[in-house]
Amino acid sequence: MNVHTFGQMLHLIQLGQIAQTADGQRSARLLPEGLVWIDGLFAGRKVQVEAYLLSDLWTIVEDGETAAMSEARTQWERRRLEMLENQWFDRSARRKVSLGNEE
């Protein structure tokens, strides 16, 4: 079982997967609208980053719903990659413009 810090978990989790604290007290699922609590007082609400989450260790698990989201995950990953590429191209273009102004 791999355990991750909160930041690592946010980087690794994929659409439909569940992030669960190592002690099993808190669980959240990554949905297209964001990371959503699936149990406890805040069930159904988006996770808000709070200091207490940063000290927890997290595991990533899959269940039946995760498999059902595989097609949506593929589209989501494609859009995510496209956004990252667009940001990179935009930053690269701005850098070239600013370097051209220095000459």
Secondary structure as the mmCIF struct_conf table of DSSP 4:
data_model
#
loop_
_struct_conf.conf_type_id
_struct_conf.id
_struct_conf.beg_label_comp_id
_struct_conf.beg_label_asym_id
_struct_conf.beg_label_seq_id
_struct_conf.end_label_comp_id
_struct_conf.end_label_asym_id
_struct_conf.end_label_seq_id
STRN STRN1 HIS A 4 HIS A 4
HELX_RH_AL_P HELX_RH_AL_P1 PHE A 6 LEU A 12
TURN_TY1_P TURN_TY1_P1 LEU A 15 GLY A 16
STRN STRN2 ILE A 18 THR A 21
TURN_TY1_P TURN_TY1_P2 ALA A 22 ASP A 23
BEND BEND1 GLY A 24 GLN A 25
STRN STRN3 SER A 27 LEU A 31
TURN_TY1_P TURN_TY1_P3 PRO A 32 GLU A 33
STRN STRN4 GLY A 34 TRP A 37
BEND BEND2 ASP A 39 GLY A 40
TURN_TY1_P TURN_TY1_P4 LEU A 41 GLY A 44
BEND BEND3 ARG A 45 ARG A 45
STRN STRN5 LYS A 46 LYS A 46
HELX_LH_PP_P HELX_LH_PP_P1 VAL A 47 VAL A 47
HELX_RH_AL_P HELX_RH_AL_P2 ALA A 51 LEU A 54
TURN_TY1_P TURN_TY1_P5 SER A 55 SER A 55
STRN STRN6 TRP A 58 VAL A 61
HELX_RH_AL_P HELX_RH_AL_P3 GLY A 64 ALA A 68
TURN_TY1_P TURN_TY1_P6 MET A 69 MET A 69
HELX_RH_AL_P HELX_RH_AL_P4 SER A 70 GLU A 102
#
